[in-house]
């Protein structure tokens, strides 16, 4: 079975500014699976996604992460992206002066270069953009604007899923993608994620609430608490959490 | 170091005839006064002088450079050396080889009636009415010993005159070159007179060959923007590490005039740029901007002063620096609003990015306001590239180096946008991109641009 694992996390520990946040995480993800990671604020959900993506602010102090057989932790953030990891940010960063078009062209061509493919022609690139924009109904006028600058909350999240659509990752991590979204935007964003779903790629949905899981159905639900996964179950676990809240964790 | 000024005074007083040559007119008339003032000043500004804390003019002039006093002809091979073309921008071009004016054929053929773009030495003879009235008129009043030294030795330069009501369609381009194996000091001078309600755009490009000898450019630019005129002056420097440049611009704005000045230092050795703009009339509009991109041991020092003496003046200053490696940047800028100059709006902003731990930036913004009815602001920030943006870009697969370049380039976008000529704006944007892509060598960005 283990040959088929897309992501294999063993005993992952990480800290920031000397404070340990991840306290030994184990997680297996196979191709085609959707995993939800839930938990109260401060349990380490966002840290887990940041560490997987390679955020240099966090220091990995123990454990291993294999991504389709490769040692993920020794790859640079850009190579993790090329290898098929995608992080949708809870707070997408605004980059004044860098247009969406230039940003995406740089991203697409960097990946092609990594796989020794020639850069896309201007025409092919624009066609690709048009096709992918449709998935999340992203307005064309945003393409000429600076990355995320002046985007509404909903536009920022759609923009994340648009980038995911362009980069076609094998593993997508959606970090609190539902935060700050109204119900219509949530439907569009979740719809985009579902359209991109295949039998080969996998998704980690990090969320505080059950709400998003009505739209993106998880195969597994994990509860993260104090930097460890304390319980794993099926979709029904999310409903249980919704009902009982997180207070029961304190008795563990 | 003993007094570097003395060698120049000795040189002049020992060879006055040679300097004065047969240039006659306004150039020579200004020399006596300049000498008198230099003898009084006794020295060039150095770090002990206010406003020169980071750049010593005395030090720049200390080496014994060669000066072409006898006016030996200088040959320039423009085509093989530099490509200063701006796609989609047809210009009227002239070359200043070291300190000697050389028109291009297209320049002479395409100048509209009454417009003068010529050698300054020739201009003072042919157009004494303009030269006597304007030459050294601003520089003598607002300049210092560095200005007077230029006035003492200037033998040629560029004269530009646009008569009242003439609106030049094409931009005038002046390419200033240093070439050769021996050290050179060039005294350069530009006199730009824009008549009432006229319109003119000037693009000046300073180049020196990489791997060439030590060069020093002493430059004084005088700009007279008459009532209702629109003047644009763009100054682009791409010179070698062994080149030094002391450039002083003095501008006067009469009522209703609009002046746009943008200076970009892409490659250089040691550069000191001064901008002294006097808004004497009412309802003037001034846009002054500067961009400095420094790596290795580049030294870039900009000093600006916008003085409002009229009412309802509007001025906007924007200076931005990106410094890498061991580069040094300095900015000192002031806004002065004179007593009685009411309803003035004057702004100044200096923003800097230090891309390495070895780079240094010194900034000193100042406001001097002598009345109440004004809106003024100034601000200065110096920081690093945004780590969050860098990581975000990396997670999208953009390699760190490229992400850094993109952010540095993005930082300069608003300075590039102050350029009113669209083709030049596009060109500069491209040059900035190339500059960040090839931070190592002048030649990568400059010589190969035409490819």
Contacts between the chains, C-beta under 8 A, distances in Angstrom:
chain1	res1	chain2	res2	distance
A	53	B	395	5.2
A	54	B	394	7.3
A	54	B	395	7.5
A	55	B	391	5.8
A	56	B	387	8.0
A	56	B	391	7.0
A	57	B	387	7.8
A	76	B	394	7.0
A	76	B	399	7.8
A	76	B	400	7.2
A	77	B	391	6.4
A	77	B	394	3.8
A	77	B	395	5.4
A	78	B	394	4.7
A	78	B	395	7.8
A	78	B	397	5.2
A	78	B	398	6.3
A	78	B	399	5.0
A	78	B	400	6.9
A	80	B	395	7.6
A	81	B	394	7.3
A	81	B	395	5.7
A	81	B	396	6.1
A	81	B	397	3.9
A	82	B	397	5.4
A	86	B	395	7.5
A	87	B	395	5.2
A	89	B	392	6.7
A	89	B	395	7.9
A	92	B	392	7.3
A	93	B	386	7.6
A	93	B	388	5.0
A	93	B	389	5.1
A	93	B	391	7.9
A	93	B	392	4.1
A	94	B	389	7.9
A	95	B	386	7.8
A	95	B	389	4.9
A	95	B	392	7.2
A	95	B	393	7.4
A	95	B	407	7.2
A	95	B	410	6.8
A	96	B	410	6.4
A	96	B	413	7.9
A	97	B	407	7.8
A	97	B	409	7.4
A	97	B	410	2.7
A	97	B	411	6.4
A	97	B	412	7.9
A	97	B	413	4.2
A	97	B	414	7.6
A	98	B	406	5.4
A	98	B	407	7.1
A	98	B	410	4.6
A	102	B	406	7.1
A	103	B	393	7.3
A	103	B	396	7.3
A	103	B	398	7.7
A	103	B	406	7.7
A	106	B	393	7.7
A	106	B	398	4.9
A	106	B	402	6.2
A	106	B	406	6.6
A	107	B	393	7.9
A	107	B	396	4.2
A	107	B	397	4.9
A	107	B	398	5.5
A	110	B	397	4.6
A	110	B	398	5.4
A	110	B	399	6.0
A	110	B	402	7.0
A	111	B	397	4.8
A	114	B	397	7.4
A	146	B	410	7.7
A	163	B	396	6.2
A	167	B	396	6.9
A	167	B	397	6.8
